[in-house]
Structures are given as C-alpha cells and as structure tokens.
C-alpha cells in the first residue's frame, strides 16, 4: 500500500491535528468551531429552556434578565439563540455525510471500473446536476409541510453529490495507475478491497477537506430554505430566527437588531471556523503545499 497524504511518520489523524495546531488561523478556527458546538449542544443543558410568550415585552431591549432582548412575541432572544443552533448544524453534518458517502462510492467505482459503469454513472451525474434545487424544495414543501430534519438532510445530500463525485473520479483515475494498485491487481485482491482498502485511504485527507466544505454548503442551504419559507416553523432555528426577523421588519427597529444579527453572527463564526480549519488541513494533507 502506498503512503497516504499525511506527513511521514504520522497517520492521517495525526496530520489533521498537526495541520490545525501548527497554524494560528487553523487553531483559531478549531476554537471557533468547538465554541459554537458547545454553545449549541451543551448550552441547552445549562439554561432554562422554557421560553414563554410575553406580549408585554415585545421587542424588549437588552437587560440583565434578557441579555439580547426579546423578539416579536416577547420571547427571550438569547434562549432562542442557544436552542436554534442544534438543528442547522445537525442537518449540515448529516447532509454532508450523505453527500460524501454517495460521491466517494460512485466516484470510486466510476474511476476504477471505467467502461459502461463509468458512462452510466456520469450520465446519472449529469441528470442530477440538472435538477433545480429550489424548485425541488418548493414541490416537497407543498406536500410535506412538516418535513423532518432527516428528510431535509436527505434532500440536500441527494442533490449535491455530483460535483464531488466527479472530483473523486478524477483522483481515482490518477491513483489507479500507481504501482501499488498494479501490485494489488496482480495479487487478485478483488475490486472492493482495492478500492476501499488501497485507493480510498490515500485520499483520506482530500475526502475529509471536502466533507468540511460540504458541511458549510449544507448549512447555507438549510438556512436559505428557512429564510425563503420552504421549511416548517416547528422549532427554534437560526434560519427561522432570520426569517421571522425579516417578516416582522426587525431591521427597522434598533431594539430588534439582536434578534436579527445574533443568529447571523453565530452562522458566520461557525463557517469562518470551518473555512480556516480547511485551509490549514489542506496545507498539512496536500504534499504539494506541505513544505511551502
């Protein structure tokens, strides 16, 4: 088996950790991501999650009782902010897993087997790329007003894999000509073993970086769908907060600014953290960039 894209003497996970910690921006990105994850998944366990409506405090100012003021229903904005991060992050990660899983399997098969299978999968990719995402969401939203986070993840994952699939295919086309793959063929190790044991581990860094990129794209997609009103208003959600702020003209009221700005800041911090992590990881895992 060939040496992976990690630095000599360490594994892929060691290279990932080294890539993040040796770069100031990468480490700051990791801290941002962990902070947002703790805020969204541990925060609800540390605060009072009951957030009743209070019509006497509509668009209330920031006080010691309400750190970020209240919204158009008199609900505490900070409580909604804490409760609103779990769903978009969970949907983003799940959708990214689906996207990467489909792209890796189909791209590997297309690049390694070639022939009719490659032709068929490329045709399937072309067809999927022509599906208008927004129109698809409009159709689904009209039939399923109570779409679950899992369904949203499936929809995003099932329409966003073609671009990565083509990149994976191109990587496999290059790797299949290497000497260690020829040796594996001569040993008759079998197609599945060659692809998943010999080829894919050598692309681990590339796949991991694209997984992070897929998370950012999926979060933007789900927040955008909430903003456009394509998803149901069933639970606290950063995208839903932005939509409600827009629908209730929060941008015209100075005291309503935290309800509009706070979820946008949390999304930006999480995305900035992921992007800076990705850049540092690419420096560590890409042998062409590692020594520059």
RODO-2510 file (C-alpha; in nm, 4 decimals, decimal comma):
residues 292
     n   res          X          Y          Z
     1     x     0,0000     0,0000     0,0000
     2     x     0,1258     0,3476    -0,0794
     3     x     0,1950     0,6085     0,1805
     4     x    -0,1046     0,8334     0,2500
     5     x    -0,1028     1,2053     0,2017
     6     x    -0,0192     1,2546     0,5676
     7     x     0,3284     1,3654     0,6647
     8     x     0,5902     1,0901     0,7018
     9     x     0,5803     0,9042     1,0314
    10     x     0,2262     1,0016     1,1323
    11     x    -0,1177     0,8865     1,0338
    12     x    -0,3920     1,0863     0,8687
    13     x    -0,5467     1,1887     1,2012
    14     x    -0,2058     1,2919     1,3266
    15     x    -0,1603     1,5043     1,0152
    16     x    -0,5026     1,6602     1,0694
    17     x    -0,4139     1,7554     1,4262
    18     x    -0,0708     1,8795     1,3189
    19     x    -0,2209     2,0836     1,0375
    20     x    -0,4639     2,2560     1,2726
    21     x    -0,2268     2,3210     1,5622
    22     x     0,0783     2,4382     1,3669
    23     x    -0,1228     2,7173     1,2041
    24     x    -0,2559     3,0075     1,4104
    25     x    -0,5557     3,0516     1,1828
    26     x    -0,6273     2,6782     1,1878
    27     x    -0,6186     2,6647     1,5670
    28     x    -0,8399     2,9731     1,5952
    29     x    -1,0791     2,8065     1,3501
    30     x    -1,0871     2,4915     1,5623
    31     x    -1,1609     2,7000     1,8725
    32     x    -1,4445     2,8794     1,6926
    33     x    -1,5997     2,5520     1,5754
    34     x    -1,5748     2,3921     1,9197
    35     x    -1,7172     2,7044     2,0849
    36     x    -2,0216     2,7081     1,8565
    37     x    -2,0737     2,3325     1,9044
    38     x    -2,0581     2,3684     2,2836
    39     x    -2,2911     2,6675     2,2695
    40     x    -2,5454     2,4781     2,0574
    41     x    -2,5320     2,1271     2,2059
    42     x    -2,4215     2,1791     2,5664
    43     x    -2,5785     2,5229     2,6148
    44     x    -2,9406     2,3928     2,6173
    45     x    -2,8462     2,1670     2,9104
    46     x    -2,7254     2,4629     3,1165
    47     x    -3,0122     2,7101     3,0747
    48     x    -3,3840     2,7178     3,1354
    49     x    -3,5278     2,6105     2,8010
    50     x    -3,8839     2,7212     2,8762
    51     x    -3,9301     3,0386     2,6712
    52     x    -4,2909     3,1579     2,7083
    53     x    -4,4562     3,4325     2,5074
    54     x    -4,4958     3,7641     2,6874
    55     x    -4,6921     4,0263     2,4913
    56     x    -4,5868     4,2966     2,7389
    57     x    -4,2213     4,2606     2,6347
    58     x    -4,2445     4,2620     2,2542
    59     x    -3,9110     4,3818     2,1074
    60     x    -3,7810     4,4487     2,4557
    61     x    -3,4310     4,5985     2,4988
    62     x    -3,1231     4,4183     2,6281
    63     x    -3,1347     4,3880     3,0078
    64     x    -2,9809     4,1742     3,2808
    65     x    -3,2874     3,9469     3,2516
    66     x    -3,2867     3,9337     2,8721
    67     x    -2,9245     3,9589     2,7549
    68     x    -3,0188     4,0021     2,3881
    69     x    -3,3631     4,1487     2,4410
    70     x    -3,6868     3,9874     2,3286
    71     x    -3,8465     3,9148     1,9920
    72     x    -4,1787     3,9964     1,8269
    73     x    -4,3555     3,7526     2,0595
    74     x    -4,1843     3,8705     2,3758
    75     x    -3,9685     3,5586     2,3913
    76     x    -3,6100     3,5767     2,5162
    77     x    -3,3744     3,6118     2,2183
    78     x    -3,0733     3,4557     2,3914
    79     x    -3,2705     3,1413     2,4781
    80     x    -3,3826     3,1083     2,1166
    81     x    -3,0251     3,1578     2,0013
    82     x    -2,8984     2,8770     2,2243
    83     x    -3,1778     2,6412     2,1180
    84     x    -3,1558     2,7358     1,7496
    85     x    -2,8112     2,6036     1,6618
    86     x    -2,8589     2,2328     1,7046
    87     x    -3,0853     2,1695     1,4049
    88     x    -2,8914     2,3536     1,1290
    89     x    -2,5613     2,2046     1,2448
    90     x    -2,7076     1,8548     1,2701
    91     x    -2,8698     1,8886     0,9256
    92     x    -2,5452     2,0251     0,7798
    93     x    -2,3323     1,7400     0,9121
    94     x    -2,5840     1,4706     0,8152
    95     x    -2,6295     1,6131     0,4655
    96     x    -2,2508     1,6337     0,4243
    97     x    -2,2136     1,2686     0,5283
    98     x    -2,4734     1,1651     0,2699
    99     x    -2,3106     1,3789     0,0006
   100     x    -1,9607     1,2474     0,0676
   101     x    -2,0724     0,8851     0,1018
   102     x    -2,2529     0,8866    -0,2341
   103     x    -1,9759     1,0787    -0,4084
   104     x    -1,6979     0,8559    -0,2740
   105     x    -1,8691     0,5264    -0,3598
   106     x    -1,9889     0,6259    -0,7067
   107     x    -1,6770     0,8245    -0,7931
   108     x    -1,4511     0,5377    -0,6901
   109     x    -1,6478     0,2829    -0,8912
   110     x    -1,6625     0,5078    -1,1981
   111     x    -1,2923     0,5917    -1,1881
   112     x    -1,1694     0,2398    -1,1212
   113     x    -1,4044     0,0271    -1,3321
   114     x    -1,4466     0,2680    -1,6279
   115     x    -1,6380     0,1315    -1,9290
   116     x    -2,0170     0,1104    -1,9208
   117     x    -2,0364     0,1647    -1,5464
   118     x    -1,8369     0,4860    -1,5756
   119     x    -2,0555     0,6038    -1,8635
   120     x    -2,3780     0,5242    -1,6756
   121     x    -2,2638     0,6995    -1,3557
   122     x    -2,1530     1,0077    -1,5485
   123     x    -2,4948     1,0208    -1,7155
   124     x    -2,6590     0,9896    -1,3730
   125     x    -2,4386     1,2730    -1,2503
   126     x    -2,5403     1,4945    -1,5425
   127     x    -2,9095     1,4250    -1,4804
   128     x    -2,8799     1,5006    -1,1084
   129     x    -2,6954     1,8256    -1,1767
   130     x    -2,9873     1,9469    -1,3881
   131     x    -3,2374     1,9157    -1,1009
   132     x    -3,3282     2,2688    -0,9840
   133     x    -3,2775     2,2582    -0,6082
   134     x    -3,5137     2,5435    -0,5176
   135     x    -3,7947     2,4078    -0,7366
   136     x    -3,7498     2,0634    -0,5830
   137     x    -3,7787     2,2122    -0,2332
   138     x    -4,0916     2,4036    -0,3325
   139     x    -4,2562     2,0833    -0,4565
   140     x    -4,1576     1,8862    -0,1462
   141     x    -4,2624     2,1678     0,0879
   142     x    -4,6062     2,1764    -0,0767
   143     x    -4,6592     1,8071     0,0035
   144     x    -4,4736     1,7771     0,3343
   145     x    -4,5192     2,0874     0,5459
   146     x    -4,3763     1,9023     0,8469
   147     x    -4,0512     1,7918     0,6828
   148     x    -3,8187     1,6436     0,9432
   149     x    -3,4501     1,7421     0,9749
   150     x    -3,3577     1,3954     0,8424
   151     x    -3,5690     1,4481     0,5301
   152     x    -3,4077     1,7877     0,4738
   153     x    -3,0634     1,6273     0,5103
   154     x    -3,1552     1,3567     0,2597
   155     x    -3,2796     1,6101     0,0078
   156     x    -2,9656     1,8220     0,0314
   157     x    -2,7378     1,5181     0,0230
   158     x    -2,9129     1,3584    -0,2734
   159     x    -2,8814     1,6650    -0,4973
   160     x    -2,5345     1,7950    -0,4046
   161     x    -2,3119     1,4890    -0,4565
   162     x    -2,2410     1,5114    -0,8347
   163     x    -1,9727     1,7817    -0,8157
   164     x    -1,7690     1,5964    -0,5557
   165     x    -1,8286     1,2668    -0,7349
   166     x    -1,6517     1,3982    -1,0457
   167     x    -1,3561     1,5156    -0,8348
   168     x    -1,3294     1,1770    -0,6618
   169     x    -1,3452     1,0028    -1,0000
   170     x    -1,0576     1,2162    -1,1278
   171     x    -0,8498     1,1361    -0,8186
   172     x    -0,9140     0,7628    -0,8577
   173     x    -0,8198     0,7758    -1,2272
   174     x    -0,4805     0,9083    -1,1201
   175     x    -0,4274     0,6678    -0,8304
   176     x    -0,5259     0,3549    -1,0244
   177     x    -0,2139     0,3921    -1,2395
   178     x     0,0205     0,3789    -0,9389
   179     x     0,2478     0,0826    -0,8792
   180     x     0,0801    -0,0303    -0,5568
   181     x    -0,2550    -0,0627    -0,7370
   182     x    -0,0925    -0,2680    -1,0126
   183     x     0,0580    -0,4915    -0,7447
   184     x    -0,2846    -0,5311    -0,5806
   185     x    -0,4361    -0,6324    -0,9155
   186     x    -0,1620    -0,8909    -0,9710
   187     x    -0,2394    -1,0371    -0,6286
   188     x    -0,6069    -1,0581    -0,7316
   189     x    -0,7236    -0,8858    -0,4124
   190     x    -1,0643    -0,8081    -0,5562
   191     x    -1,2229    -0,4836    -0,6708
   192     x    -1,3848    -0,3928    -0,3380
   193     x    -1,0635    -0,4435    -0,1420
   194     x    -0,8534    -0,2488    -0,3922
   195     x    -1,0951     0,0471    -0,3929
   196     x    -1,1784     0,0678    -0,0221
   197     x    -0,8503    -0,0549     0,1290
   198     x    -0,5862     0,0512    -0,1217
   199     x    -0,7239     0,3566    -0,3052
   200     x    -0,9508     0,5465    -0,0662
   201     x    -0,7101     0,5635     0,2332
   202     x    -0,4732     0,7550     0,0074
   203     x    -0,7482     1,0118    -0,0479
   204     x    -0,8475     1,0446     0,3176
   205     x    -0,7205     1,3997     0,3524
   206     x    -0,8892     1,5137     0,0319
   207     x    -1,2180     1,3488     0,1333
   208     x    -1,2070     1,4992     0,4836
   209     x    -1,1486     1,8509     0,3482
   210     x    -1,4401     1,8138     0,1072
   211     x    -1,6555     1,6848     0,3928
   212     x    -1,5941     2,0083     0,5830
   213     x    -1,6724     2,2118     0,2709
   214     x    -1,9932     2,0099     0,2268
   215     x    -2,0977     2,0989     0,5832
   216     x    -2,0651     2,4713     0,5117
   217     x    -2,2637     2,4397     0,1880
   218     x    -2,5379     2,2361     0,3559
   219     x    -2,5760     2,4846     0,6441
   220     x    -2,6068     2,7723     0,3991
   221     x    -2,8661     2,5698     0,2087
   222     x    -3,0818     2,4916     0,5109
   223     x    -3,0634     2,8477     0,6453
   224     x    -3,1539     2,9798     0,2998
   225     x    -3,4537     2,7455     0,2797
   226     x    -3,5795     2,8696     0,6167
   227     x    -3,5306     3,2286     0,5042
   228     x    -3,7381     3,1607     0,1908
   229     x    -4,0088     2,9905     0,3969
   230     x    -3,9589     2,6491     0,2365
   231     x    -3,9273     2,4671     0,5687
   232     x    -4,1826     2,4442     0,8508
   233     x    -4,1671     2,6718     1,1550
   234     x    -4,1689     2,3893     1,4071
   235     x    -3,8742     2,4622     1,6396
   236     x    -3,6142     2,7221     1,7320
   237     x    -3,3681     2,7573     1,4465
   238     x    -3,1154     3,0202     1,3410
   239     x    -3,2567     3,0284     0,9888
   240     x    -3,6096     3,0599     1,1260
   241     x    -3,4992     3,3472     1,3507
   242     x    -3,3667     3,5367     1,0469
   243     x    -3,6903     3,4698     0,8569
   244     x    -3,9062     3,5885     1,1488
   245     x    -3,6904     3,8972     1,1912
   246     x    -3,7351     3,9798     0,8219
   247     x    -4,1107     3,9107     0,8212
   248     x    -4,1613     4,1334     1,1258
   249     x    -3,9446     4,4188     0,9966
   250     x    -3,6854     4,3814     1,2701
   251     x    -3,4338     4,5683     1,0552
   252     x    -3,6406     4,8868     1,1051
   253     x    -3,6272     4,8748     1,4854
   254     x    -3,2970     4,9405     1,6685
   255     x    -3,4045     4,7388     1,9735
   256     x    -3,4813     4,4396     1,7471
   257     x    -3,1302     4,4282     1,5985
   258     x    -3,0011     4,1476     1,8297
   259     x    -3,2771     3,9124     1,7114
   260     x    -3,1657     3,9620     1,3501
   261     x    -2,7903     3,9953     1,3982
   262     x    -2,7231     3,7264     1,6642
   263     x    -2,8098     3,4176     1,4505
   264     x    -2,6211     3,5658     1,1549
   265     x    -2,3130     3,6140     1,3746
   266     x    -2,3310     3,2543     1,5020
   267     x    -2,3581     3,1175     1,1462
   268     x    -2,0677     3,3357     1,0334
   269     x    -1,8467     3,2303     1,3252
   270     x    -1,9123     2,8619     1,2599
   271     x    -1,8500     2,8974     0,8867
   272     x    -1,5334     3,1044     0,9372
   273     x    -1,4050     2,8407     1,1791
   274     x    -1,4694     2,5613     0,9296
   275     x    -1,3086     2,7519     0,6420
   276     x    -0,9912     2,8396     0,8346
   277     x    -0,9654     2,4802     0,9557
   278     x    -0,9981     2,3601     0,5974
   279     x    -0,7177     2,5849     0,4746
   280     x    -0,4833     2,4610     0,7473
   281     x    -0,5741     2,0986     0,6799
   282     x    -0,5107     2,1441     0,3090
   283     x    -0,1637     2,2773     0,3886
   284     x    -0,0888     1,9704     0,6052
   285     x    -0,2501     1,6982     0,3947
   286     x    -0,1586     1,8139     0,0447
   287     x     0,2046     1,7109    -0,0209
   288     x     0,2379     1,9850    -0,2843
   289     x     0,1629     2,2537    -0,0241
   290     x     0,3065     2,0973     0,2920
   291     x     0,6646     2,2168     0,2536
   292     x     0,5957     2,5603     0,1076
***
